[in-house]
Amino acid sequence: MNVTATLVSEYHICKRRMWLHANGIRMEHTSETVAEGKLIGETTYTNRAEKYTEIEVDGIKIDFYDARNKVIHEVKKSDKVEHAHIAQVKYYIYKLHQQGIEGVTGIIEYPKMRRRETVTLDPAEYDTILQWEQNIQQIITDERCPQLLNKPICKQCSYYDFCYIQEDIE
């Protein structure tokens, strides 16, 4: 299975969720938080599709790429898991670098917060990203799902009911 930017993001949030997603168990359609994030992405920068290109590299889709200025634009609902958003954009930059596109930067936009975060990738980080890919491959191909995190962020997760349901088996 190809490592995607979504898996990279989830790797930095919850390895259990990443494993479930990679193994075809998808719960995003049940989440109001995910729906709100999609709505923000679709309605915030409505003319962006005209200005920027959607590109696909190695099965990874970048919604808004400014090819002239070499800038990836990523829209997010909140910065609660900003470290994962940064990792996702760094992964986009890394994949473009592998295709020979140099000097790419990223901007994560949080429209509700009226905040932007610039993302760059230092060549010294390439080995780290290779390690992410290896770790992700190892986790998602394991037969067993990783253990529960049981952290406050779990309550906002689309997989919450899946992970925390208790069935009485007689």
C-alpha positions as CSV (number, residue, x, y, z in Angstrom):
1,M,0.0,0.0,0.0
2,N,1.2,3.5,-0.8
3,V,1.9,5.9,2.0
4,T,-0.3,8.9,1.6
5,A,-0.3,12.4,3.1
6,T,-3.4,11.4,5.1
7,L,-1.6,8.4,6.6
8,V,1.3,10.7,7.4
9,S,-1.0,13.1,9.2
10,E,-2.8,10.3,11.1
11,Y,0.6,8.7,12.0
12,H,1.3,11.9,13.9
13,I,-2.1,11.9,15.6
14,C,-3.1,8.2,16.3
15,K,-1.5,5.1,14.9
16,R,-4.7,3.1,15.6
17,R,-6.8,5.5,13.5
18,M,-4.1,5.4,10.8
19,W,-4.2,1.5,10.8
20,L,-8.0,1.5,10.6
21,H,-8.1,4.0,7.8
22,A,-5.4,2.1,5.8
23,N,-7.2,-1.2,6.3
24,G,-10.5,0.2,4.9
25,I,-12.4,1.0,8.1
26,R,-13.5,4.6,7.5
27,M,-15.6,6.6,9.9
28,E,-15.2,10.1,8.6
29,H,-18.7,10.1,7.2
30,T,-20.1,9.9,10.7
31,S,-18.3,12.9,12.1
32,E,-19.7,16.4,12.4
33,T,-16.2,17.7,12.9
34,V,-15.0,16.2,9.6
35,A,-18.1,17.6,7.9
36,E,-17.4,21.0,9.3
37,G,-13.8,20.9,8.2
38,K,-14.8,19.9,4.6
39,L,-17.3,22.7,4.5
40,I,-14.7,25.2,5.6
41,G,-12.3,23.9,2.9
42,E,-15.0,24.1,0.2
43,T,-16.4,27.5,1.1
44,T,-13.5,29.6,2.3
45,Y,-11.4,30.2,-0.7
46,T,-14.0,29.7,-3.5
47,N,-11.9,31.2,-6.3
48,R,-8.8,29.2,-5.5
49,A,-9.6,26.4,-7.9
50,E,-9.4,29.0,-10.7
51,K,-6.0,30.3,-9.5
52,Y,-4.2,27.2,-8.4
53,T,-3.8,23.7,-9.8
54,E,-4.8,20.4,-8.2
55,I,-2.0,17.9,-8.7
56,E,-1.5,14.2,-8.0
57,V,1.9,12.8,-7.3
58,D,2.4,9.1,-6.5
59,G,-1.2,8.8,-5.5
60,I,-1.1,11.9,-3.3
61,K,-3.5,14.6,-4.2
62,I,-2.6,18.3,-3.4
63,D,-5.8,20.4,-3.8
64,F,-4.2,23.8,-4.2
65,Y,-0.7,24.2,-5.7
66,D,0.5,27.5,-6.9
67,A,2.9,26.2,-9.6
68,R,4.3,29.7,-10.5
69,N,5.4,30.5,-6.9
70,K,5.8,26.8,-5.9
71,V,3.5,27.1,-2.9
72,I,1.2,24.4,-1.5
73,H,-2.0,25.8,0.2
74,E,-3.6,23.5,2.8
75,V,-6.8,24.6,4.5
76,K,-7.6,23.3,8.0
77,K,-10.4,23.8,10.5
78,S,-8.2,24.3,13.6
79,D,-4.7,24.0,14.8
80,K,-5.4,21.4,17.5
81,V,-3.1,18.9,15.7
82,E,-1.0,21.4,13.9
83,H,2.1,19.1,14.2
84,A,0.2,16.6,12.1
85,H,-0.8,19.3,9.5
86,I,2.9,20.4,9.3
87,A,4.0,16.8,8.8
88,Q,1.4,16.4,6.0
89,V,2.6,19.5,4.2
90,K,6.2,18.5,4.6
91,Y,5.3,15.2,3.0
92,Y,3.8,17.0,0.1
93,I,7.0,19.0,-0.3
94,Y,9.1,15.9,-0.1
95,K,7.0,14.1,-2.8
96,L,7.3,17.1,-5.1
97,H,11.1,17.2,-4.4
98,Q,11.2,13.5,-5.5
99,Q,9.7,14.5,-8.8
100,G,12.4,17.1,-9.3
101,I,10.4,20.2,-8.2
102,E,12.7,22.2,-5.9
103,G,12.1,25.2,-3.7
104,V,8.5,24.3,-2.7
105,T,7.0,25.8,0.4
106,G,3.6,25.3,2.0
107,I,1.1,27.5,3.8
108,I,-1.4,26.0,6.2
109,E,-4.4,28.3,6.5
110,Y,-6.8,28.3,9.5
111,P,-9.6,30.6,8.2
112,K,-11.7,30.4,11.3
113,M,-8.7,31.5,13.4
114,R,-7.5,34.0,10.7
115,R,-4.1,32.5,11.0
116,R,-1.5,31.0,8.6
117,E,1.5,28.9,9.2
118,T,4.4,28.7,6.7
119,V,6.0,25.3,6.2
120,T,9.4,24.5,4.7
121,L,11.3,21.3,4.4
122,D,15.0,21.2,5.2
123,P,17.0,18.5,3.3
124,A,18.2,17.3,6.7
125,E,14.6,16.1,7.3
126,Y,14.5,13.7,4.3
127,D,15.7,10.8,6.4
128,T,13.1,11.6,9.0
129,I,10.4,11.4,6.3
130,L,11.8,8.1,5.0
131,Q,11.6,6.8,8.6
132,W,7.9,7.9,8.8
133,E,7.2,5.9,5.6
134,Q,8.9,2.8,6.9
135,N,7.1,3.1,10.2
136,I,3.8,3.6,8.5
137,Q,4.3,0.6,6.2
138,Q,5.2,-1.5,9.2
139,I,2.2,-0.5,11.2
140,I,-0.5,-0.7,8.5
141,T,0.7,-4.1,7.3
142,D,0.6,-5.5,10.8
143,E,-2.3,-8.0,11.3
144,R,-3.2,-6.4,14.6
145,C,-4.6,-2.9,15.2
146,P,-2.5,-0.7,17.5
147,Q,-3.7,-0.1,21.0
148,L,-6.0,2.7,22.0
149,L,-4.5,6.1,22.8
150,N,-7.1,7.0,25.4
151,K,-6.3,10.8,25.3
152,P,-8.6,13.8,25.4
153,I,-8.3,14.2,21.6
154,C,-10.1,10.8,21.2
155,K,-13.4,12.4,22.1
156,Q,-13.3,14.5,18.9
157,C,-12.3,11.6,16.7
158,S,-14.6,10.1,14.0
159,Y,-13.5,6.7,15.3
160,Y,-14.5,7.4,18.9
161,D,-17.5,5.1,18.9
162,F,-15.6,2.4,17.1
163,C,-12.8,2.4,19.6
164,Y,-14.7,2.9,22.8
165,I,-17.8,0.7,22.3
166,Q,-18.2,-1.9,24.9
167,E,-20.2,-5.0,23.9
168,D,-21.4,-7.5,26.4
169,I,-20.6,-10.9,25.0
170,E,-22.1,-13.8,26.8
